């Protein structure tokens, strides 16, 4: 399955020794392939179960992606922001493992 979508980066800068400031989110568009896809509901102590999508996307990396891969927070797929749980470098590609919905205020 082909992928075309945005990847969200959250970067911080050191404004003075020991003080960091969030620069905000930068979104960039990438092309690639969805190489693994699965879905499950996670039962939690809430009214509704939480949907977890577990998939991997292999995207063709540009120099920005290779330099800032540690700052990748989410991918947008099918209109939803999904949290990136790990990134593997397989030059010239990045393999993004995704699972769970990305929450804007979730810093984990």
C-alpha positions as CSV (number, residue, x, y, z in Angstrom):
1,X,0.0,0.0,0.0
2,X,1.4,3.4,-0.9
3,X,1.7,6.3,1.5
4,X,1.7,10.0,0.9
5,X,1.3,12.2,4.0
6,X,2.7,14.5,6.5
7,X,5.2,13.8,9.3
8,X,5.2,16.0,12.3
9,X,8.5,17.1,14.0
10,X,8.7,18.8,17.4
11,X,12.0,20.5,18.0
12,X,13.4,22.3,20.9
13,X,16.3,24.8,21.2
14,X,18.6,25.6,24.1
15,X,18.0,29.3,24.8
16,X,20.6,29.4,27.5
17,X,22.5,26.7,29.4
18,X,20.0,24.3,30.8
19,X,16.9,26.2,29.4
20,X,15.1,24.7,26.5
21,X,12.2,26.2,24.5
22,X,9.8,24.4,22.2
23,X,9.9,25.7,18.6
24,X,6.6,24.1,17.8
25,X,5.6,21.5,15.2
26,X,6.9,21.4,11.7
27,X,5.1,19.2,9.2
28,X,6.7,17.9,6.0
29,X,5.2,15.7,3.3
30,X,6.8,12.3,2.4
31,X,6.1,9.4,0.1
32,X,6.6,5.8,0.8
33,X,4.9,2.5,1.5
34,X,2.8,1.0,4.4
35,X,4.7,-2.2,4.9
36,X,2.9,-3.7,7.9
37,X,-0.6,-3.0,9.2
38,X,-2.6,-4.3,12.1
39,X,-5.4,-3.0,14.4
40,X,-6.6,-3.8,17.9
41,X,-8.7,-2.2,20.6
42,X,-7.1,-1.7,24.0
43,X,-9.5,-2.0,26.9
44,X,-8.9,0.7,29.5
45,X,-10.8,2.1,32.4
46,X,-12.8,4.5,30.3
47,X,-16.2,4.4,28.6
48,X,-14.7,3.6,25.2
49,X,-11.9,1.3,24.3
50,X,-8.8,2.9,22.8
51,X,-8.0,2.0,19.2
52,X,-4.4,1.1,18.5
53,X,-3.1,0.9,15.0
54,X,0.2,-0.8,14.7
55,X,1.9,-0.3,11.3
56,X,5.1,0.6,9.7
57,X,5.7,3.2,7.0
58,X,8.9,3.3,5.0
59,X,9.4,6.8,3.6
60,X,12.0,8.2,1.3
61,X,14.1,10.4,3.6
62,X,15.3,13.9,2.6
63,X,18.3,15.5,4.4
64,X,15.9,17.2,6.9
65,X,14.4,13.8,7.9
66,X,17.9,12.2,8.3
67,X,19.1,15.1,10.5
68,X,15.9,15.4,12.6
69,X,14.7,11.8,12.8
70,X,14.9,12.0,16.7
71,X,12.3,14.8,16.6
72,X,9.6,12.9,14.7
73,X,6.4,12.8,16.8
74,X,3.6,11.7,14.5
75,X,2.4,10.8,11.0
76,X,-0.9,11.8,9.5
77,X,-2.6,8.8,7.8
78,X,-6.3,8.6,6.8
79,X,-6.9,12.1,8.4
80,X,-5.6,11.1,11.9
81,X,-2.4,12.0,13.6
82,X,-0.8,8.7,14.8
83,X,2.1,8.6,17.3
84,X,5.5,7.4,16.1
85,X,6.9,4.9,18.6
86,X,10.2,4.2,16.9
87,X,12.3,5.2,13.9
88,X,14.8,3.0,12.1
89,X,17.3,4.4,9.5
90,X,17.6,2.3,6.4
91,X,19.3,4.7,4.2
92,X,17.9,6.3,2.0
93,X,14.7,5.5,3.9
94,X,13.3,5.9,7.4
95,X,11.1,3.1,8.8
96,X,8.5,4.6,11.1
97,X,6.7,2.3,13.5
98,X,3.3,3.8,14.5
99,X,0.8,2.9,17.2
100,X,-1.9,4.8,19.0
101,X,-3.5,8.2,18.4
102,X,-1.2,11.2,18.9
103,X,-2.3,13.6,21.6
104,X,-1.2,17.2,21.2
105,X,-0.4,17.6,24.9
106,X,1.2,14.2,25.3
107,X,5.0,14.7,25.7
108,X,5.8,11.0,26.1
